[in-house]
Amino acid sequence: MMLYTALKHIHLTTVALTITLFLLRSALMLWHPKALNWRWLRIVPHIVDSILLVSAIGLMLVIHQYPLVNHWLTAKVMGVLIYILLGTIALKRGRTKRTRVLAMFGALLSLGYLIAVARTHSPALGLF
């Protein structure tokens, strides 16, 4: 039980940090794009996201629920992949500011979906 609690706290802390860093980098992309080249902004998000992934895998193993077996975890994995894709378009790969802004909103929507799935343990968010 103590391992579960520690992993959950680490996971939730890194979720908050990754969202905060995404919002910060999104704001900088809009108003001060050169700041995205700051060394710490190129390193820290990768460290945070790595800890987030390791804690997610640890939680999955501790609670014995797995993607492709438990539908809510499959939905979370798919949501994470969508978030990563849209996030890279928003912060790096989008050719126009409009494309980047649309991708940023899509990434934020996918984050909202991920949080809702995590809370409800339902890919349909408890609606069905």
C-alpha positions in Angstrom: 0.0 0.0 0.0 2.9 2.4 0.8 4.4 1.8 -2.7 1.0 2.5 -4.3 0.7 5.8 -2.4 4.2 6.9 -3.2 3.8 6.1 -6.9 0.4 7.9 -7.0 1.9 11.0 -5.4 4.9 11.0 -7.8 2.5 10.4 -10.7 0.1 13.2 -9.8 3.0 15.6 -9.1 4.6 15.0 -12.4 1.2 15.3 -14.1 0.8 18.8 -12.6 4.4 19.6 -13.6 4.0 18.4 -17.2 0.8 20.4 -17.6 2.4 23.5 -16.1 5.4 23.1 -18.4 3.2 22.6 -21.5 1.2 25.8 -20.6 4.5 27.8 -20.1 6.0 26.6 -23.3 2.7 27.2 -25.2 2.6 30.8 -23.8 6.3 31.3 -24.8 5.5 29.9 -28.3 2.9 32.5 -28.7 4.6 35.6 -27.2 8.4 34.8 -27.0 9.2 31.9 -29.4 13.0 32.3 -29.0 12.6 31.4 -25.3 11.8 27.9 -26.4 15.5 27.4 -27.1 16.4 28.0 -23.4 18.5 25.0 -22.4 16.4 24.2 -19.3 13.2 24.3 -21.3 14.6 21.7 -23.6 15.8 19.4 -20.8 13.4 19.6 -17.8 10.2 18.6 -19.6 11.9 15.4 -20.8 13.0 14.6 -17.3 9.5 15.3 -15.9 7.9 13.2 -18.6 10.3 10.3 -18.0 9.4 10.3 -14.3 5.7 10.5 -15.2 6.0 7.5 -17.6 8.0 5.4 -15.0 5.4 6.2 -12.3 2.6 5.3 -14.6 4.2 1.9 -15.5 4.8 1.3 -11.7 1.2 2.1 -10.9 0.0 -0.2 -13.7 2.0 -3.1 -12.3 1.0 -2.4 -8.6 -2.7 -2.3 -9.4 -2.5 -5.1 -11.9 -4.4 -3.3 -14.6 -3.0 -3.2 -18.1 -3.6 -1.5 -21.5 -5.4 -3.8 -24.0 -6.9 -5.6 -21.0 -8.5 -2.7 -19.2 -10.2 -0.4 -21.6 -9.7 2.8 -19.6 -5.9 2.3 -19.6 -6.0 1.6 -23.4 -7.9 4.9 -23.8 -5.3 6.7 -21.6 -2.4 5.3 -23.7 -4.2 6.4 -26.9 -4.8 9.8 -25.3 -1.2 10.2 -24.4 -0.1 9.4 -27.9 -2.6 12.0 -29.3 -1.3 14.6 -26.7 2.3 13.9 -27.7 1.5 14.3 -31.4 -0.4 17.5 -31.0 2.1 18.8 -28.5 5.0 18.4 -30.9 2.9 20.2 -33.6 2.1 23.0 -31.2 5.6 23.5 -29.9 7.9 22.5 -32.8 6.5 21.1 -36.0 3.6 23.5 -36.8 4.5 25.6 -39.7 2.2 28.5 -39.0 1.1 30.1 -35.7 -2.5 29.2 -36.5 -1.5 25.5 -36.9 0.4 25.7 -33.6 -2.5 27.3 -31.8 -5.0 24.7 -33.0 -2.7 21.9 -32.1 -2.2 23.5 -28.6 -5.9 23.5 -28.0 -6.2 19.9 -29.3 -3.4 18.9 -26.9 -5.2 20.7 -24.0 -8.4 18.9 -24.9 -6.6 15.5 -24.9 -5.1 16.4 -21.5 -8.6 17.1 -20.2 -9.8 13.7 -21.6 -6.9 12.0 -19.9 -7.7 13.5 -16.6 -11.4 12.6 -17.0 -10.6 9.0 -17.9 -8.2 8.7 -14.9 -10.9 9.9 -12.6 -13.8 7.8 -14.0 -11.8 4.7 -15.1 -14.1 4.8 -18.1 -13.0 5.6 -21.8 -16.6 7.0 -22.2 -16.1 9.1 -19.1 -19.0 7.3 -17.4 -21.5 8.6 -20.0 -22.5 5.1 -21.3 
